[in-house]
Every structure is written in C-alpha cells, then in structure tokens.
Amino acid sequence: MRPYPYHIREALGMKVLGISGSARKDGNTAIIMNAVLEELKKAGIETELIQFAGAAIQPCRACWACGGGEGCAVRGDAFCDTFEKVVQADGILLGSPVYSANVSANMQAFLERAAVVADQSPGLLKNKVGAAVAAVRRGGALEAVDTMNHFFLNHEMFVAGSTYWNMVYGQMPGDVRQDQEGLGNMENLGRNMAYLLKKLNA
C-alpha cells in the first residue's frame, strides 16, 4: 500500500480540528462545538472549526479510485481539503444537528468518503482522539452521536467522553445557550479531550 499523499504536520504543538455538519453557519451546532474548543484552547491546544454551511459534500461514488492510497478522486467540494486537515490533526471534534434521527446529509457524506479513503491507508487515523456532539430539538441525538463515534472506533481512534450524552437541546439558532446542563457537559468534554491528548502525547 502506497503512503497517503497528504502532507503530515510536523508541528510541536497539538491541534484539534472541529467539523460542523450543520447547514446553518454559527448556529446551534457551532455554538456547542465552540464550548468544547474553548476548553481545549485554555489547555494550550490549537483549534480550528470548519463549517459545511453553504456547501454541499458529494456522496461517495464507490469508484474505488482511492484504492491505490492516493486519496479521494472526487474534487470540486470541501472534502479533500478538510480530510487533509483531519490527517494532520491530533484530535477530531465532529458535530451535527439531528436530521431524521441521525446526522446531517453533509456529515453523512463526509463520513462515508472519509471512511473509504482511510480504509485504503490502514492506520492513517490510528491513535488520534475523537469526540462527537449533537444539537437536537427533541429526539435522535444518540443515533447521531453513535454514527460519528463509529467512524472514530472503526479507524482505531480513542473516543473522549463526558458526564452525560454529548447532546445539547435547542431548536432555533441560539436556543442551546438555554441548556446550561448541556453546555456544561460540552465544557467538561473539552477538558477530558485535552487530558487524553496530553496523556497520549506525553
């Protein structure tokens, strides 16, 4: 198997990449993800948040052009640039609103393509730290979080947890700020993720 072509970061510091699958820029999903990322920043960890709002991630075409370890052959959307950053990061924070009791279409398409590309380069994501969060109006958040966590687990990543399920309640943009318990859980998730990253990179 040829090595994955994307440049591997050689910085001394650690970085966590956040990916929001929400169709709303700076909406509830971004708010709860930033609560996690702020705790990571306090721990001295670099962070970046990519939002798929206003973009469309194309689904996997099952073309297997990535079979030679050359990465995804489908261009013209945000997938390849985002996945390159996934490879470079030490930790990945995935976030999605709940649509039809699962993740958004953009997040689902991203995970499907990322899974196939990573499968062609075994160990590509091994020992990275992952965490998943969901913004939800009522139900379906556990299914959404499970979908994202399964991506981590199937690619040999370590999954950070918190004191409760990683979901925050809210319907309209900004409503999640009223869920103080949920936001507190996000902050604790950020601290736990930072702890795990530092232990793994000691």
Legacy VTK file of the C-alpha trace (Angstrom):
# vtk DataFile Version 3.0
C-alpha trace
ASCII
DATASET POLYDATA
POINTS 202 float
0.000 0.000 0.000
1.453 3.348 -1.007
1.559 6.039 1.707
-1.259 8.540 1.864
-0.267 11.583 -0.222
-1.343 14.399 2.069
1.364 16.264 3.960
1.684 15.122 7.565
2.004 18.008 10.019
5.253 18.164 11.973
4.412 20.922 14.438
5.442 20.596 18.064
2.046 21.633 19.433
-1.193 19.689 19.318
-4.210 20.624 17.245
-7.883 19.680 17.318
-9.960 20.093 14.177
-13.690 20.664 14.554
-16.041 19.833 11.672
-19.622 21.042 11.782
-22.131 19.340 9.501
-24.810 21.954 10.077
-26.445 23.832 7.217
-26.524 26.914 9.455
-23.310 28.900 9.879
-22.655 29.769 13.516
-25.879 28.046 14.572
-26.535 25.720 17.490
-24.037 23.087 16.353
-21.230 25.649 16.081
-22.151 27.107 19.480
-21.833 23.791 21.305
-18.685 22.856 19.405
-17.086 26.159 20.352
-17.857 25.392 24.002
-15.684 22.280 23.616
-12.994 24.062 21.623
-12.700 26.893 24.158
-11.697 24.415 26.858
-9.077 22.956 24.531
-7.697 26.428 23.886
-7.453 27.024 27.636
-5.337 23.865 27.813
-2.930 25.302 25.245
-4.180 23.213 22.312
-4.617 24.823 18.911
-8.101 24.549 17.413
-9.857 25.152 14.111
-13.542 24.902 13.212
-14.660 24.051 9.678
-18.343 24.616 8.930
-20.044 22.943 5.977
-22.809 25.575 5.961
-23.440 26.843 2.438
-21.556 23.905 0.929
-22.551 20.501 -0.374
-20.366 17.466 0.256
-20.867 14.981 -2.548
-21.597 11.370 -1.558
-19.134 8.559 -2.179
-19.365 7.317 -5.793
-17.949 3.877 -4.997
-15.449 4.405 -7.817
-12.552 2.974 -5.752
-10.144 5.448 -7.317
-8.764 5.873 -3.795
-7.797 2.192 -3.790
-4.154 2.951 -4.561
-3.806 5.101 -1.458
-3.963 8.298 -3.491
-6.883 9.862 -1.644
-10.350 10.730 -2.932
-10.582 11.381 -6.665
-13.792 13.411 -6.368
-12.950 17.115 -6.491
-14.944 20.312 -6.511
-16.218 20.279 -2.936
-14.731 20.761 0.536
-13.967 17.103 1.230
-10.322 16.786 0.166
-9.117 19.965 1.878
-11.000 19.040 5.046
-9.750 15.456 5.100
-6.180 16.640 4.674
-6.638 18.637 7.873
-8.118 15.569 9.564
-4.937 13.646 8.756
-2.777 16.456 10.118
-4.719 16.953 13.371
-4.143 15.201 16.678
-7.813 15.297 17.599
-11.108 15.494 15.727
-14.344 17.013 17.049
-17.371 16.174 14.917
-20.661 17.998 15.351
-24.026 17.719 13.662
-27.611 18.805 14.096
-30.094 15.946 14.226
-31.912 15.411 10.919
-34.327 12.468 10.673
-32.881 10.887 13.824
-29.309 10.966 12.532
-26.533 13.252 11.292
-26.977 15.789 8.514
-26.570 14.803 4.858
-23.252 16.668 4.627
-21.850 14.934 7.692
-23.024 11.535 6.453
-21.416 12.076 3.048
-18.193 13.271 4.655
-18.002 10.251 6.949
-18.709 7.794 4.149
-15.979 9.187 1.932
-13.521 9.617 4.798
-14.085 6.022 5.871
-13.355 4.626 2.425
-10.238 6.766 1.931
-8.920 5.879 5.390
-9.604 2.190 4.796
-7.244 2.310 1.823
-4.413 3.509 4.072
-4.658 1.374 7.237
-3.529 3.141 10.386
-3.926 6.606 8.865
-6.040 7.867 11.766
-4.753 5.469 14.428
-4.328 6.854 17.960
-5.940 10.201 17.225
-8.525 11.430 19.735
-12.136 11.866 18.646
-15.265 13.339 20.182
-18.753 13.826 18.750
-21.571 16.205 19.728
-25.112 16.812 18.516
-27.514 19.739 18.650
-31.040 18.387 18.904
-34.585 19.711 19.166
-36.124 16.603 20.732
-35.018 13.059 19.775
-32.446 11.230 17.660
-29.302 12.665 19.210
-27.953 9.346 20.455
-28.180 7.900 16.961
-26.341 10.910 15.552
-23.563 10.732 18.154
-23.253 6.971 17.622
-22.835 7.456 13.866
-19.921 9.830 14.401
-18.364 7.748 17.170
-18.482 4.630 14.994
-16.279 6.417 12.471
-13.685 7.006 15.200
-13.847 3.495 16.578
-13.617 1.829 13.174
-10.380 3.710 12.485
-8.527 2.926 15.713
-9.103 6.293 17.350
-9.604 6.970 21.058
-13.004 8.459 21.928
-13.332 11.065 24.682
-16.479 11.151 26.766
-18.083 13.351 29.390
-20.519 13.017 32.283
-23.595 12.547 30.100
-24.595 12.046 26.467
-22.938 14.622 24.212
-26.100 16.462 23.169
-27.489 19.934 23.772
-31.140 20.889 23.291
-32.388 23.771 21.163
-34.483 24.436 18.065
-33.876 27.937 16.773
-30.342 29.380 16.439
-29.031 30.277 19.877
-31.546 28.173 21.818
-28.810 25.803 23.006
-27.499 28.585 25.234
-30.516 27.963 27.461
-29.443 24.355 28.093
-26.932 25.044 30.828
-26.538 21.385 31.741
-25.804 20.504 28.132
-23.268 23.304 27.733
-21.580 22.301 30.977
-21.266 18.802 29.582
-19.620 20.251 26.442
-17.096 22.139 28.544
-16.268 19.002 30.511
-15.881 17.102 27.236
-13.315 19.669 26.127
-11.355 19.241 29.353
-11.449 15.459 29.051
-10.336 15.617 25.430
-7.416 17.860 26.410
-6.434 15.462 29.198
-6.460 12.485 26.861
-4.484 14.301 24.178
-1.799 15.318 26.646
-1.505 11.812 28.084
-1.199 10.277 24.626
1.404 12.826 23.566
3.434 12.863 26.781
LINES 1 203
202 0 1 2 3 4 5 6 7 8 9 10 11 12 13 14 15 16 17 18 19 20 21 22 23 24 25 26 27 28 29 30 31 32 33 34 35 36 37 38 39 40 41 42 43 44 45 46 47 48 49 50 51 52 53 54 55 56 57 58 59 60 61 62 63 64 65 66 67 68 69 70 71 72 73 74 75 76 77 78 79 80 81 82 83 84 85 86 87 88 89 90 91 92 93 94 95 96 97 98 99 100 101 102 103 104 105 106 107 108 109 110 111 112 113 114 115 116 117 118 119 120 121 122 123 124 125 126 127 128 129 130 131 132 133 134 135 136 137 138 139 140 141 142 143 144 145 146 147 148 149 150 151 152 153 154 155 156 157 158 159 160 161 162 163 164 165 166 167 168 169 170 171 172 173 174 175 176 177 178 179 180 181 182 183 184 185 186 187 188 189 190 191 192 193 194 195 196 197 198 199 200 201
